[in-house]
Amino acid sequence: MTSSDTTQPLPADDLSRSLVVSDPAAPGLRHIFLAGGSYTILVSGSQTQGKYCLIDMLVPAQGGPPPHRHDFEEAFTILEGSLEFTFRCQTHTVSAPATVAIPANAPHSFRNVSGKPAHMLCLCAGAGQEDFFATVGVLVPSRDAPPPVLSPAEQAEKRALAESLAGQFRTEFLVG
């Protein structure tokens, strides 16, 4: 049913679901160091019946993921800084405040070009990306924790893990 489908009544309220209020600095959230940044899972797929997840991202200067694509929709709301988004081989510099929507299956990447940390929210619909991040990233105690220091061997191990699990999480890494 779509929002324009008026022939079907709305389903009943699902009382098993509850309001989610999430403060990125609150205890109990998952904070993950990945792709040079600190990612905090604000709303997980387990809280939305798999419909979406919401991730708070602190991206350092020059930070960002390699080119990739996945079979779910993704939207970024840039709160601070400027990021360079490469979408289907075209580069767009986007500064706060702005939102960028990436369609499912489209090749893309981003890089922080502001020279200072950038802050954005990432919405993935459907959910699951937060679990991929938690599996291949490094859990840290808080969103402001210093980045973990990984040896070159540990970095290579994390890259290999991400590549080996990408398909399971509906993601494909692209080579330049």
C-alpha positions in Angstrom: 0.0 0.0 0.0 1.3 3.5 -0.9 0.4 6.8 0.7 -1.8 7.5 -2.4 -3.8 4.2 -2.0 -7.0 5.2 -0.4 -8.9 2.0 -1.0 -7.4 0.2 2.0 -7.9 1.2 5.6 -4.8 1.9 7.7 -3.6 -1.1 9.7 -4.1 -0.9 13.5 -1.4 0.7 15.6 1.2 -1.9 16.5 1.4 -1.6 20.3 4.4 -3.9 20.5 6.5 -1.0 19.0 7.5 1.9 21.1 8.8 5.5 20.8 12.6 5.7 20.3 14.4 8.7 21.6 18.1 8.6 21.0 20.9 11.0 22.2 24.2 10.2 20.4 26.1 10.8 23.6 23.8 8.6 25.8 25.2 5.4 27.2 24.1 2.1 25.7 24.4 3.0 22.0 26.8 1.3 19.6 29.7 3.5 18.6 31.7 2.2 15.7 35.0 3.4 14.2 34.9 2.8 10.5 36.3 4.4 7.3 38.2 6.9 9.5 35.0 8.1 11.3 32.9 7.6 14.3 29.5 6.1 13.6 26.8 6.0 16.3 23.7 3.8 15.7 20.8 6.0 16.8 18.0 3.8 15.6 18.5 0.2 14.6 16.6 -2.1 12.3 15.5 -4.2 15.4 13.7 -1.0 16.5 11.9 -0.5 13.2 11.0 -4.0 12.1 13.8 -3.8 9.5 12.3 -0.8 7.7 15.3 1.6 8.3 18.2 2.5 10.5 19.6 5.9 11.4 23.3 6.5 12.0 25.0 9.6 13.3 28.4 10.0 11.5 31.4 12.1 12.5 33.7 12.0 9.5 37.2 13.4 9.8 38.9 15.5 7.1 39.5 13.2 4.1 37.5 10.4 5.7 34.8 8.4 3.9 34.2 5.0 2.4 35.5 3.6 -0.9 33.2 3.4 -4.0 30.4 0.9 -3.4 26.7 0.2 -4.1 23.9 -1.6 -2.3 20.3 -2.7 -2.8 18.8 -0.3 -0.3 18.0 3.4 -0.3 20.4 5.8 1.6 20.0 9.4 2.5 22.6 11.7 4.2 21.7 14.9 6.0 24.8 17.0 6.3 24.7 19.0 9.6 28.2 20.5 9.6 31.0 20.6 7.0 31.3 19.8 3.3 31.4 16.5 1.6 32.3 15.4 -1.9 29.8 12.8 -3.1 30.7 10.8 -6.2 27.5 9.4 -7.7 27.7 7.4 -10.9 31.2 8.8 -11.6 30.0 12.4 -11.2 31.4 14.5 -8.3 29.2 16.9 -6.3 30.4 19.0 -3.4 27.6 19.4 -0.9 27.7 21.7 2.2 25.6 21.8 5.3 22.7 22.2 5.6 21.7 19.8 2.8 20.4 16.3 2.2 21.7 13.9 -0.4 19.5 10.9 -1.4 21.2 7.9 -3.1 18.9 5.4 -5.0 19.4 1.7 -4.4 22.0 0.0 -6.5 23.7 3.3 -7.6 27.5 3.5 -7.4 28.6 6.1 -4.9 31.1 7.2 -2.3 31.8 10.3 -0.2 34.8 12.1 1.2 35.0 14.9 3.7 36.7 17.9 1.9 35.9 20.6 4.5 39.3 20.4 6.2 37.6 19.8 9.6 35.3 17.1 10.9 32.0 16.8 9.2 28.8 15.7 10.9 25.9 14.0 9.2 23.0 11.6 9.7 22.7 8.6 7.4 19.3 6.9 6.9 19.3 3.4 5.3 16.0 2.0 4.2 15.8 -1.1 4.8 17.9 -1.7 7.7 21.0 -3.9 8.0 23.8 -1.5 7.3 24.2 -0.8 11.0 24.9 -4.5 11.5 27.5 -4.5 8.7 29.2 -1.5 10.3 29.2 -3.2 13.7 30.7 -6.4 12.3 33.5 -4.9 10.2 34.2 -1.8 12.3 35.8 -1.4 15.7 33.5 -0.8 18.6 34.5 2.2 20.7 33.2 3.4 24.1 31.8 6.7 22.9 31.3 8.8 19.8 34.1 11.1 20.9 36.6 8.3 21.7 40.0 8.6 20.0 40.3 6.4 16.9 41.7 3.0 17.6 45.2 2.5 16.3 45.3 -0.5 14.0 48.5 -2.1 12.7 48.8 -2.5 8.9 48.0 -6.2 9.4 44.8 -5.4 11.4 43.7 -2.8 8.7 44.2 -5.5 6.0 42.3 -8.0 8.1 39.3 -5.5 8.5 39.3 -4.8 4.8 39.3 -8.5 4.0 36.5 -9.1 6.4 34.4 -6.2 4.9 35.0 -7.6 1.4 34.1 -11.2 2.4 30.9 -10.1 4.2 29.7 -7.4 1.7 27.4 -9.7 -0.3 25.8 -11.0 2.9 24.9 -7.4 3.7 23.7 -6.6 0.1 26.7 -4.5 -0.7 29.3 -4.5 -3.4 32.6 -2.7 -3.3 33.7 -1.2 -6.6 37.3 -0.8 -7.8 38.4 2.5 -9.3 
